[in-house]
Amino acid sequence: MFKSPLNKIALSLMLATGLTACSQSANTAKESAAQANTAAAATNVEQFERKAAKLTPYQQRDFRDEVFYFVLPDRFYNGDPSNDMGAAEHDTKRTLSRGGLDVTHKGMYHGGDLAGLTKKLPYLDNMGITAIWLTPVLRNRAMQADTSGYHGYWILDFTEIDPHWGSNAELKNFIDQAHERNIKVYFDIITNHTADVIKYEQCHGKDGLGWLAEGDRCQFKDSNTPENERYKPLLPKGEEAVKVPAWLNDIDLYNNQGDSHWSGESSIKGDFAGLDDVDTTQQKVVDGMIDIYKNLITEFKPDGFRIDTVKHVDMSFWDQFSPALMEHAASLGINNFMMYGEAYSFEPELLSTFLTEGKMPSVLDFALQGSIEAVVVNQKGTSELTKLFAKDHLYKHEDGFNANHLVSFTGNHDMGRIAYRLKSSEFNYSESEMVERTLLAHALMYFSRGVPVIYYGDEQGFVGDGGDQDSRQNMMPSLVETYNDDDLLATDKTTADDNFDTSHLFYQRFAEYAELYQAHIALRQGEQSILFSQDEPGLFAIKRAYQGEQGKQNLAVIFNTSTKSQSIKPTGMSENAKLIYQSAEGEKGQVAGLGFSVYQLD
């Protein structure tokens, strides 16, 4: 049975202290977690060194074989304090990309950079990470209103790296160093909008510098608005040519209809919280965006793109953009170049259209995130998962992509962390049960169909106070009060500490999940079928069946969302099936409460 020394030690400690008992106090949970971490620290962490190097070389590795890590560089590690202010004070061409540093403010730059990410590659490698997804690193407008572009989504220049994070050369070095470790690098890209430069006379005045009312938004005006009532767009003095490439400075290439209210026509043509919404129906824009990202592929040789806000761009754009970039990457020898889009929707009927109509290879699986939250946090029946997976046929792509290529996650920088959902749940979970449910949520993500993504900090027990800025804590020591007052899971640390603890229970368990995932091709590429579910918390069993170039492999994964051990008999599994992994020790033929087991079927 697959069982690392760490797993035996940590699990025996958890069982000895009764970690699985839901009534255990938070203080006791912290003590047991600390004991588990101490034991883990005594194991040979070097056994995990250069994990990715043991896998298929990144140039040939199938997308379905990846374990992703999603990270905001600004909040990770400061490897070069000299770039903390962004553009140099004398750099008049990049004035708008200077400033915004305030390490005490959750909406400002905190100093993390590409140099820091490069230094911490061993930390990611040891956890079994094989692909890193960065939030956008192109040059941003540093400040808009009272917050900064630390997240990277306010791009001014689509040809160079933001000076807060380094230089083009440093990005190339980071990619080279990641590739040396057999780890892929994915860029987060944007086609829907640029930084907020265009203003409207009716809202901001003739100079574009004010508001009719402080904090007001420019209400969206639809296409039926009479010509004389439409917004008059303008560029403030000195900002007429701040965007790169130069064609992005043409006001007529934008929709200029005011701020989106996230429904109807505004969802496609509205400014995203003031960001300049590009008119992607114009062929000049389509061709220009294709050229921008072709050039980035040519210069940096990334392994793929995550595409922001895809549902806010008209579909006709995607069926040109997606194939063009895939073909360009292939022409450069990046044969496994991959793209996945972000459509913030929990409906497979909508998500799948970006594959079938938009010719995109994959999307982020918000629907799976919602179902994991339903069964693990909200204690819905495991039949919720069966209902979701019954719609997997919708994702069949003309180029062979399918639901196995969807990108899975438990939480992110917009919605917040799964641990936060547990903390704010009506069930008032103890810390010990939050620990168990967090691990179970991630196990469902790892071992159900799809490609798993760890949101940075989850492996250190980060919780947060919500989504957006409240879920973007520092891995390096933080000075943000609302971060540092969090009660992190399975540790006595706070975000005021350095949080690159390779002995943390979650870090070690995620490393173990990755090891199990990589050891069995059926868990990565196997077709999934449902063996059992129920209309209440309890068992959910799936079969992962692989038959191909690497032979034949059939596995069953049985999850238990109830707090009590459950017999595997209702799933149709024989007690004589070969057990190859269990998350907690238990009686033969039983799955531990809030645990899971993996069986070999042939």
WOWO-V702211 format. One record per pair of residues at least 12 apart in sequence whose C-alpha atoms are under 6 Angstrom apart, sorted by sequence separation. I is the first residue (numbers start at 1). GAP is how many residues later the second one is. D is the distance in whole Angstrom. If there is no record, write none. Layout:
I	GAP	D
I	GAP	D
This chain:
86	12	5
258	12	6
259	12	4
260	12	6
484	12	6
530	12	5
543	12	6
583	12	6
85	13	6
141	13	6
257	13	6
258	13	6
529	13	6
543	13	4
583	13	6
85	14	5
140	14	5
255	14	6
371	14	6
529	14	5
542	14	6
575	14	5
582	14	6
137	15	6
140	15	4
259	15	6
528	15	6
542	15	5
582	15	4
85	16	6
136	16	5
139	16	6
140	16	5
528	16	5
541	16	6
581	16	6
139	17	6
478	17	6
527	17	5
541	17	4
581	17	5
139	18	5
478	18	5
526	18	5
527	18	5
540	18	6
580	18	6
477	19	5
526	19	5
540	19	5
580	19	6
138	20	6
346	20	5
347	20	6
477	20	5
526	20	4
539	20	6
579	20	4
139	21	6
342	21	6
346	21	4
477	21	5
539	21	5
568	21	6
578	21	5
138	22	6
139	22	5
255	22	6
340	22	4
341	22	4
342	22	6
476	22	5
522	22	5
538	22	5
567	22	6
568	22	6
578	22	5
138	23	4
139	23	4
254	23	6
340	23	4
522	23	6
538	23	5
567	23	4
137	24	6
138	24	5
254	24	4
255	24	5
475	24	5
522	24	5
537	24	5
538	24	5
566	24	5
137	25	6
254	25	5
537	25	5
566	25	5
10	26	5
253	26	6
462	26	5
565	26	5
84	27	5
461	27	5
565	27	4
208	28	5
461	28	4
565	28	5
207	29	6
564	29	4
563	30	4
200	31	6
201	31	6
290	31	6
310	31	6
522	31	6
562	31	6
563	31	5
200	32	5
310	32	6
311	32	5
562	32	6
78	33	5
200	33	4
304	33	5
306	33	6
309	33	6
310	33	6
560	33	6
561	33	5
6	34	6
78	34	4
199	34	6
303	34	5
304	34	5
305	34	5
306	34	5
307	34	5
308	34	5
309	34	6
560	34	5
77	35	5
78	35	6
199	35	5
304	35	5
306	35	6
307	35	6
560	35	5
74	36	6
76	36	5
79	36	5
198	36	6
221	36	5
560	36	6
74	37	6
75	37	5
79	37	4
198	37	5
220	37	6
408	37	6
559	37	4
74	38	4
78	38	5
220	38	4
322	38	6
558	38	5
73	39	5
74	39	6
77	39	5
108	39	6
155	39	5
156	39	6
219	39	6
220	39	5
319	39	4
532	39	5
558	39	5
73	40	5
107	40	5
108	40	5
154	40	6
155	40	5
218	40	5
219	40	6
220	40	6
318	40	5
319	40	5
361	40	6
369	40	6
557	40	6
109	41	5
154	41	4
218	41	6
356	41	6
365	41	6
369	41	5
557	41	5
100	42	6
352	42	6
355	42	6
365	42	5
408	42	6
556	42	6
97	43	6
315	43	6
352	43	5
363	43	6
364	43	5
365	43	5
407	43	6
408	43	6
420	43	5
556	43	5
97	44	5
98	44	6
268	44	4
362	44	5
406	44	5
407	44	5
408	44	5
409	44	5
419	44	5
420	44	6
555	44	6
96	45	5
97	45	5
267	45	6
268	45	5
377	45	6
404	45	5
405	45	5
408	45	6
555	45	5
404	46	4
555	46	5
459	47	5
554	47	5
100	48	6
459	48	5
416	50	5
114	51	5
416	51	4
113	52	4
131	52	5
136	52	5
415	52	4
130	53	5
131	53	4
132	53	5
133	53	5
134	53	6
135	53	5
414	53	5
131	54	6
132	54	6
134	54	6
414	54	4
413	55	5
416	55	5
118	56	5
413	58	6
68	61	6
67	62	5
67	63	5
68	63	5
69	63	5
70	63	5
71	63	5
72	63	5
66	64	6
68	64	6
69	64	6
51	74	6
50	75	6
87	76	5
447	76	6
49	77	5
51	77	6
86	77	5
48	78	5
52	78	6
86	78	4
196	78	6
196	79	4
84	80	6
195	80	5
196	80	5
83	81	5
194	82	5
193	83	5
193	84	4
193	85	5
157	86	5
158	86	6
192	86	6
156	87	5
157	87	4
186	116	6
185	117	6
186	117	6
188	117	6
185	118	6
186	118	5
187	118	5
188	118	5
189	118	5
190	118	5
184	119	6
186	119	5
188	119	6
189	119	6
192	121	6
58	124	5
53	128	6
172	128	6
53	129	5
52	130	5
383	150	5
382	151	5
383	151	5
382	152	5
383	152	5
381	153	6
381	154	4
381	155	4
381	156	5
379	158	6
382	158	6
64	341	6
104	375	5
105	375	6
104	376	5
128	383	5
69	384	6
127	384	4
67	385	5
68	385	4
69	385	5
70	385	5
71	385	5
70	386	6
128	386	5
64	387	6
76	398	6
75	399	5
76	399	5
77	399	5
29	403	5
26	405	5
22	411	6
19	413	6
33	457	5
34	457	6
65	459	6
30	460	6
64	460	6
41	462	5
40	463	5
37	466	5
37	467	5
37	468	6
2	578	5
1	579	4
2	579	5
1	580	6
